[in-house]
Amino acid sequence: MVTFSDRAAAPKHVLVRLLDQESVLLNLETEQYFGLDETGTRMWQLVTTRPNIGAAYEELLAEYDVQPEQLRENLAELLGQLVEHGLLQVWPGDAGRPEAV
C-alpha cells in the first residue's frame, strides 16, 4: 500500500514518453503500456520528482481546483495501478533509494 510519506521513482525498465501534455509509460520487461492523460501525467511528473508523495499531493492541491479528499483518492488509485503494473517503484520515505531504481 502506498502512503504519502513514501518516495517514488520510475524503475529502470520503464520507458516514459511525453506526447503534448499526455504520456505513455512502457514496461520493457512485460511489454505492457499505460497511457496517462494530462492530469495523470502531471501526477506522474510530481511524484517522481518531489521528496515524497505528500509533497507532490500538496503541489497538486495548489494547482487544481479539487476537493482534498478527492485528489487523495485519485492519486492513491493511480499510484496503486502504476505499482501493480511495475511502472512505478515506491519505498518508505525514511529509507535510502533502492538499488533497482
C-alpha positions as semicolon CSV with decimal commas, in nm:
position;residue;x (nm);y (nm);z (nm)
1;M;0,000;0,000;0,000
2;V;0,128;0,344;-0,096
3;T;0,145;0,610;0,177
4;F;0,203;0,980;0,127
5;S;0,527;0,970;0,324
6;D;0,668;0,724;0,067
7;R;0,901;0,819;-0,216
8;A;0,854;0,714;-0,578
9;A;1,057;0,674;-0,895
10;A;1,035;0,508;-1,234
11;P;1,217;0,174;-1,243
12;K;1,497;0,143;-1,498
13;H;1,287;-0,092;-1,710
14;V;1,017;0,173;-1,768
15;L;1,029;0,396;-2,074
16;V;0,837;0,724;-2,048
17;R;0,742;0,933;-2,349
18;L;0,560;1,266;-2,328
19;L;0,317;1,343;-2,610
20;D;0,198;1,701;-2,583
21;Q;0,066;1,706;-2,225
22;E;-0,008;1,335;-2,209
23;S;0,232;1,045;-2,168
24;V;0,284;0,677;-2,235
25;L;0,469;0,452;-1,991
26;L;0,606;0,124;-2,125
27;N;0,727;-0,161;-1,905
28;L;1,008;-0,306;-2,116
29;E;1,005;-0,631;-1,916
30;T;0,635;-0,711;-1,967
31;E;0,579;-0,504;-2,285
32;Q;0,268;-0,355;-2,124
33;Y;0,200;0,013;-2,166
34;F;-0,011;0,261;-1,975
35;G;-0,143;0,590;-2,113
36;L;-0,183;0,893;-1,889
37;D;-0,399;1,193;-1,966
38;E;-0,285;1,547;-1,885
39;T;-0,375;1,523;-1,516
40;G;-0,225;1,176;-1,477
41;T;0,092;1,295;-1,646
42;R;0,120;1,587;-1,404
43;M;0,071;1,349;-1,112
44;W;0,346;1,123;-1,252
45;Q;0,584;1,414;-1,300
46;L;0,539;1,539;-0,945
47;V;0,551;1,206;-0,759
48;T;0,872;1,110;-0,940
49;T;1,047;1,441;-0,877
50;R;0,938;1,550;-0,530
51;P;1,092;1,436;-0,199
52;N;0,783;1,227;-0,123
53;I;0,430;1,162;-0,244
54;G;0,287;1,401;0,015
55;A;0,486;1,690;-0,131
56;A;0,352;1,603;-0,476
57;Y;-0,002;1,589;-0,335
58;E;0,034;1,937;-0,179
59;E;0,158;2,081;-0,508
60;L;-0,127;1,918;-0,700
61;L;-0,374;2,055;-0,447
62;A;-0,241;2,406;-0,513
63;E;-0,256;2,360;-0,893
64;Y;-0,601;2,205;-0,932
65;D;-0,945;2,312;-0,818
66;V;-1,033;1,986;-0,644
67;Q;-1,151;1,870;-0,305
68;P;-0,855;1,743;-0,100
69;E;-1,009;1,401;-0,031
70;Q;-1,099;1,350;-0,399
71;L;-0,743;1,430;-0,503
72;R;-0,604;1,199;-0,235
73;E;-0,824;0,912;-0,358
74;N;-0,743;0,971;-0,726
75;L;-0,371;0,997;-0,663
76;A;-0,362;0,685;-0,444
77;E;-0,562;0,490;-0,704
78;L;-0,332;0,593;-0,989
79;L;-0,018;0,515;-0,792
80;G;-0,157;0,177;-0,690
81;Q;-0,223;0,088;-1,054
82;L;0,122;0,201;-1,161
83;V;0,291;-0,002;-0,888
84;E;0,076;-0,306;-0,971
85;H;0,187;-0,290;-1,336
86;G;0,555;-0,244;-1,249
87;L;0,560;0,113;-1,380
88;L;0,643;0,283;-1,051
89;Q;0,861;0,186;-0,759
90;V;0,772;0,310;-0,412
91;W;0,974;0,286;-0,092
92;P;0,949;0,435;0,259
93;G;1,048;0,800;0,278
94;D;1,294;0,734;0,557
95;A;1,478;0,459;0,365
96;G;1,756;0,504;0,113
97;R;1,691;0,476;-0,258
98;P;1,654;0,109;-0,364
99;E;1,921;-0,043;-0,588
100;A;1,668;-0,149;-0,854
101;V;1,567;0,207;-0,939
